[in-house]
């Protein structure tokens, strides 16, 4: 699954346009590295982080699951 699709599925954004803007702004990281490519392919176990929330890309659930919420 691509990064922009994943963040739509987990509810971070509602539209592809929003996904594009958030990804390009540098506010999304994958496995601890800021990612600005919306077409970045995600694989099982990748961690997508946005607004102090971490989502893991699972092998069977395309919607992901929330791992943790970090405190500020």
Buried (B, 14 or more C-beta within 10 A) or exposed (E): EBBBBBBBBBEBBEEEEBBEEBBEEEBBBBEEEEBEEBEBEBEEEBBBBBEEBBBBBEEEEEEBEEEEEEEE
